[in-house]
């Protein structure tokens, strides 16, 4: 019934000083950040593919996957901008299960938060060095953001976190796009209130400091489907849902109206193969409606080397998700080419 204080962890500055980024990474990140920013501000008409494993559980497999993405990116760079998902924190609905590399650098071993903080930073640095991609991660713990803030080009706030004040205010101090998912209830007003808060300036307590932020004009929405009172999935990627979101955006005085469509989770009812069909439907909606073409900036897709998922332990299959099921590489590659063709 109490806390056991195991060890005091290094500050983000300590970890960043121990595992610094060089000038080449800094320059690459500045270039990537500007390219992505231009999509959200409307200066670029490229389409975003925020794509990758449900959870980044193995550094070698993740970097292998990113190198495959790089070959595809080079072929579709005139139409599509890929932001790999390298998700190191995983929310668990019941609190049970694998919580990501930050908790367990080795999923087969006990949690070790210090080793986890080092592991996620080293993996993100390696990902940039080898693939040339700066990546996306989920902000599950606002206090941890600065361990990776000099490496990430995109941040997502999950459906269970989007109503939390600390998440919203922390996003208001970010310099990169942050997607605020609709809550599991599906309430658009909650999601848009979160964007409104994140785009505003605030003064609050953060990591023991009184801080002040200037607001993040690149905060935007993510539609990930919802769940009704019976626990049944309710998709919200259809044309009518997108039109409703467009209308709700017009009622608000928000910067850079934008939405990313999450093709998995409650939109697919975690039927990962359906992500292909859902992606095509969203792209068709953009094609037939000029306003939606400006609103829908990209897709979020769960994908890995091998399709499906597996349990931790036993005969572990390299490049196969240990959390939610993902598209395999062959389907992923073809889908990315299809996205480029339809943009």
C-alpha positions, -999 to +999 in steps of 0.1 A: +000+000+000+030+023-005+057+034-028+091+018-027+117+042-040+142+019-059+167+043-074+169+080-084+171+082-122+193+106-141+178+137-155+172+141-192+201+164-194+223+137-178+213+111-203+216+134-232+251+144-222+261+108-219+246+099-252+248+131-273+238+137-309+264+149-333+261+179-357+251+156-386+220+143-367+211+178-356+212+190-392+192+161-405+166+166-378+162+203-386+157+194-423+132+166-415+113+188-390+109+215-416+096+191-442+071+177-418+061+212-405+055+222-441+029+194-445+009+206-415+011+243-425+000+236-460+033+247-477+038+211-489+012+188-504+031+156-495+012+129-476+024+115-443+028+078-436+034+074-399+042+037-400+059+010-380+056-016-352+030-014-325+059-015-301+096-012-308+107-042-288+140-052-305+166-027-317+180-049-344+146-057-359+134-021-357+165-008-375+162-036-401+126-025-407+136+011-410+162+003-437+135-014-457+113+017-453+142+038-465+144+020-499+107+026-504+109+063-493+135+070-519+111+058-546+080+077-534+097+109-519+079+132-544+045+122-530+049+106-495+069+115-464+075+085-441+077+090-404+086+057-388+069+047-356+095+038-330+072+035-300+090+028-268+062+033-243+030+012-244-002+020-225-019-011-212-057-010-207-056-032-176-020-022-165-008-057-174+015-068-201+046-054-219+048-017-213+076-010-238+113-008-240+115+020-215+103-005-189+119-036-203+148-033-227+146-071-228+110-082-228+121-116-213+136-099-182+123-078-153+117-041-156+147-018-154+139+018-160+174+032-160+185+006-186+153+014-205+160+051-207+194+044-221+182+017-245+155+039-261+178+068-266+205+046-281+179+030-304+165+063-317+201+075-323+210+044-342+177+046-362+187+081-374+223+072-382+214+041-402+182+050-420+182+088-422+148+089-406+138+109-375+109+091-360+077+092-340+071+080-305+041+081-281+042+104-251+029+081-224+048+098-196+051+136-201+080+138-177+101+115-199+097+135-231+130+154-228+150+122-228+142+120-266+130+155-275+162+163-295+156+131-316+119+129-323+101+146-352+065+136-343+047+128-310+014+110-305-008+114-274-029+083-269-067+079-264-063+073-226-040+103-221-056+129-243-078+143-214-049+146-190-039+182-182-002+174-180-001+158-214-019+188-230+004+214-214+036+195-222+026+194-258+022+231-257+060+234-252+069+211-281+084+223-314+073+193-334+038+181-345+018+163-319-012+143-326-040+142-301-061+110-304-098+109-299-106+093-265-119+058-264-154+073-261-149+088-295-159+123-284-147+149-309-151+177-285-127+162-260-101+157-288-105+193-301-104+207-266-071+189-262-058+205-294-070+239-282-051+235-249-020+223-267-019+252-290-022+277-262+006+291-239+007+279-203+026+282-170+028+250-150+050+226-130+072+203-150+099+180-136+101+202-105+104+235-124+079+263-129+079+265-167+061+286-194+053+275-229+045+294-260+019+270-275+023+244-303+005+255-335+013+220-350-009+202-325-036+183-344-061+155-342-059+117-348-090+096-354-085+061-341-120+048-337-140+044-305-156+019-282-193+019-272-207+010-238-208-026-248-171-027-257-178-028-294-155-010-319-169+021-337-148+033-367-145+070-374-126+071-406-156+072-430-163+102-452-191+114-429-168+113-399-142+133-418-168+159-429-180+162-393-145+168-381-139+194-408-171+212-397-160+211-360-127+225-370-144+255-387-161+263-355-128+266-336-101+292-339-073+267-343-040+269-362-034+245-391-065+223-390-053+187-396-061+151-389-041+118-392-062+087-396-051+057-375-060+027-396-057+002-368-070+001-332-108+006-330-110+017-367-101-018-377-112-035-345-076-047-344-081-067-376-048-056-389-053-068-425-082-042-428-057-014-426-051-017-463-088-013-471-092+015-446-062+034-460-077+032-495-111+045-484-095+075-466-074+083-497-106+081-519-124+105-496-096+130-500-097+126-538-134+134-540-135+163-515-110+192-518-116+203-482-108+169-469-077+168-490-064+198-471-076+184-437-063+148-439-026+150-438-017+113-434-022+078-422-010+060-391-003+023-398+009-005-377+034-026-396+065-048-390+086-073-408+063-103-400+025-101-400+004-107-370+017-109-334+031-133-309+033-139-272+065-131-252+086-162-246+090-194-264+103-195-299+104-158-306+100-148-343+123-120-354+104-089-365+070-100-353+050-078-329+047-088-292+018-064-287-009-056-313-009-075-346+008-056-375+009-058-413+038-078-426+065-063-449+052-074-483+018-059-476+034-028-462+056-022-492+027-025-516+005-003-495+031+025-495+032+023-533-006+024-534-007+055-511+018+073-534-003+064-565-035+077-549-021+110-535 
